[in-house]
Amino acid sequence: MNTKVEAVEKMNVYANELVKMIVKDGKSLQDEKLRIAFENVVRAMVDMTNIQLDKEKDASDTLKTTLSRMKIAHNCMQPNSLVSTKNKNTPFTIK
């Protein structure tokens, strides 16, 4: 299986797990965690649409970045994750 398909399949898994977490624990989600997760999912969507519209020079690198964004969003929603706004460059810390 090629790298592109594997990356897209992993993003699909993260997205589906995020949906389950939001539906299951929606009322207990912290606003900051939700904001960070949402921002990363939206940025991943921008990346994916840019790839599909052939706006990216290096789709492979963009796909890696997109997968990282989805993993960050997924990890941010985990019950044991920590959100820190101390450093503006890295707005979150994940255990």
C-alpha positions in Angstrom: 0.0 0.0 0.0 1.4 3.4 -0.9 2.2 6.2 1.6 -0.6 8.5 0.4 -3.3 5.9 0.9 -1.9 5.0 4.3 -1.8 8.6 5.4 -5.4 9.2 4.2 -6.6 6.0 6.0 -5.0 7.2 9.2 -6.6 10.6 8.9 -9.9 8.8 8.4 -9.4 6.8 11.6 -8.6 10.0 13.6 -11.6 11.8 12.1 -14.0 9.0 13.0 -12.6 8.7 16.5 -12.9 12.5 17.0 -16.6 12.3 16.0 -17.1 9.5 18.5 -15.4 11.4 21.3 -17.4 14.6 20.6 -20.7 12.7 20.5 -19.9 10.7 23.6 -18.3 13.4 25.7 -19.6 16.6 24.1 -20.9 18.2 27.3 -17.6 17.5 29.2 -15.2 18.9 26.6 -13.1 21.8 27.7 -13.4 24.9 25.5 -9.6 25.3 24.9 -9.1 21.7 24.0 -12.0 21.9 21.6 -10.7 25.1 20.0 -7.3 23.6 19.4 -8.7 20.4 18.0 -11.1 22.2 15.8 -8.4 24.6 14.5 -6.2 21.6 13.6 -9.0 19.7 11.8 -9.9 22.8 9.8 -6.3 23.4 8.8 -6.1 19.7 7.8 -9.2 20.3 5.7 -7.6 23.2 4.0 -4.5 21.1 3.3 -6.6 18.2 1.8 -8.6 20.5 -0.4 -5.4 22.2 -1.6 -4.0 18.8 -2.5 -7.2 17.8 -4.3 -7.2 21.1 -6.3 -3.6 20.7 -7.2 -2.6 23.9 -5.4 0.3 22.2 -3.6 3.8 21.8 -5.1 4.7 18.9 -2.8 1.5 17.0 -2.0 3.5 14.4 -0.2 4.9 16.8 2.4 1.6 18.5 2.7 0.0 15.1 3.4 2.4 14.4 6.2 1.6 17.8 7.7 -2.1 17.1 7.4 -1.7 13.8 9.1 0.2 15.5 12.0 -2.6 18.0 12.4 -5.2 15.2 12.6 -3.1 13.4 15.2 -2.7 16.6 17.2 -6.5 17.1 17.1 -7.1 13.5 18.1 -4.6 13.6 21.0 -5.9 16.9 22.2 -9.3 15.3 22.7 -8.0 12.4 24.8 -9.1 12.6 28.4 -5.5 12.7 29.8 -4.2 15.5 27.5 -3.1 18.8 28.9 -3.7 22.2 27.2 -1.1 24.9 28.0 -1.3 28.4 26.7 1.9 29.6 28.3 4.0 29.5 25.1 2.3 31.2 22.1 4.3 29.1 19.6 3.2 25.8 21.1 -0.3 26.4 22.4 -0.7 22.9 23.8 1.1 20.2 25.6 0.0 16.6 25.1 0.9 13.8 27.5 
